Amino acid sequence: DQENLEIKRNLHFLNQKQKILSQIREFHSLENSMEATPDSLFTEIENLAKKSLVSLTDMKPGELKEAGVLKKIGLNLRLEGGMERILEFMYAVETSKSQFLIEKYQMIPKAKGAEGVLCNMTISRVVIP
């Protein structure tokens, strides 16, 4: 019985070790993703737009704020697509591992009788320079 308890305890420790190592790997990948350039952010947003099947018609750098060792990079986007697709894109942006934040958005219907919406959006991301 003592041996079984010892084995169970060791298995528990091994399981905890695997969880900790997994979290360390995840933290390192997040840390590396925070060291971003505006070009890499553009590429990432373009990829999210493609996956969500929305048309990214314009993307420009936005406001840049510095707070201590961190920088907050803004991006101004113009999108076209169906309402559901735009909402999918917004969800993808907010839940990406890159931790983008949608600061503001405005949606207006396309021309009368046309399906879909036009969306202007400002997003930001905190990066380590």
C-alpha positions in Angstrom: 0.0 0.0 0.0 2.8 2.4 0.8 4.3 1.7 -2.6 1.0 2.5 -4.4 0.7 5.8 -2.5 4.2 6.7 -3.4 3.6 5.9 -7.1 0.3 7.9 -7.1 2.1 10.8 -5.5 4.9 10.7 -8.0 2.4 10.4 -10.9 0.7 13.5 -9.5 4.0 15.4 -9.4 4.8 14.4 -13.0 1.4 15.5 -14.1 1.9 18.9 -12.4 5.4 19.2 -14.0 3.9 18.7 -17.4 1.2 21.4 -16.8 3.9 23.8 -15.6 6.1 23.2 -18.6 3.1 23.7 -20.9 2.3 27.0 -19.3 5.9 28.1 -19.5 5.9 27.3 -23.3 2.7 29.2 -23.7 4.1 32.2 -21.8 7.2 32.2 -23.9 5.2 32.2 -27.1 3.1 35.1 -25.8 6.1 37.0 -24.7 7.7 36.6 -28.2 4.4 37.7 -29.9 4.5 40.9 -27.8 7.7 41.9 -29.5 5.9 43.0 -32.6 6.4 45.5 -35.4 3.6 47.3 -37.2 4.3 45.2 -40.3 3.8 42.0 -38.3 0.6 43.4 -36.9 -0.7 44.3 -40.4 0.0 40.7 -41.5 -1.7 39.2 -38.5 -4.9 41.4 -39.1 -4.9 40.5 -42.8 -4.8 36.8 -41.9 -7.7 37.2 -39.4 -9.7 39.1 -42.1 -9.1 36.3 -44.6 -10.1 33.6 -42.1 -13.3 35.6 -41.3 -14.1 36.1 -45.0 -14.3 39.9 -44.8 -12.7 42.4 -47.2 -10.1 44.5 -45.6 -10.2 47.6 -47.8 -7.9 49.9 -45.8 -5.5 49.6 -43.0 -3.3 52.4 -41.6 -1.2 52.8 -38.5 -3.0 54.6 -35.7 -2.0 56.3 -32.6 1.2 55.2 -30.8 1.4 55.7 -27.0 4.3 54.9 -24.8 3.9 54.1 -21.1 7.2 53.1 -19.4 8.6 50.1 -21.2 5.4 49.3 -23.1 4.1 50.7 -26.3 0.5 50.7 -27.4 0.2 50.5 -31.2 -3.1 51.5 -32.9 -4.4 50.4 -36.2 -7.2 52.0 -38.2 -9.2 49.5 -40.3 -11.9 49.7 -43.0 -13.8 46.5 -43.7 -16.6 45.3 -45.9 -18.7 42.2 -45.5 -21.8 40.6 -44.1 -22.8 41.5 -40.6 -22.1 38.0 -39.4 -18.7 37.9 -41.0 -17.7 41.3 -39.5 -18.8 40.0 -36.1 -16.7 36.8 -36.6 -13.7 39.0 -37.4 -14.3 41.1 -34.3 -14.4 38.0 -32.2 -11.2 36.6 -33.8 -9.4 39.9 -33.1 -10.5 40.1 -29.5 -9.7 36.4 -28.8 -6.4 36.1 -30.7 -3.3 35.2 -28.7 -1.9 38.6 -29.8 -4.3 40.2 -27.4 -5.7 42.9 -29.7 -8.3 45.3 -28.3 -11.1 46.8 -30.3 -11.2 50.4 -29.1 -14.0 51.7 -31.3 -16.0 50.7 -34.3 -18.7 52.1 -36.6 -20.9 50.1 -38.9 -23.0 51.5 -41.6 -25.1 49.7 -44.2 -23.8 49.6 -47.8 -25.8 51.3 -50.5 -29.5 51.0 -50.3 -30.6 47.5 -51.4 -27.0 46.1 -51.2 -26.2 43.4 -48.7 -23.5 43.8 -46.1 -22.0 46.6 -44.1 -19.0 48.9 -44.1 -17.1 49.0 -40.8 -14.5 51.5 -39.6 -12.6 50.1 -36.6 -9.7 51.2 -34.4 -7.8 48.4 -32.7 -4.7 48.5 -30.5 -2.2 46.2 -29.0 0.4 46.6 -26.3 3.9 45.6 -27.4 7.4 45.4 -25.8 9.8 47.5 -27.9 
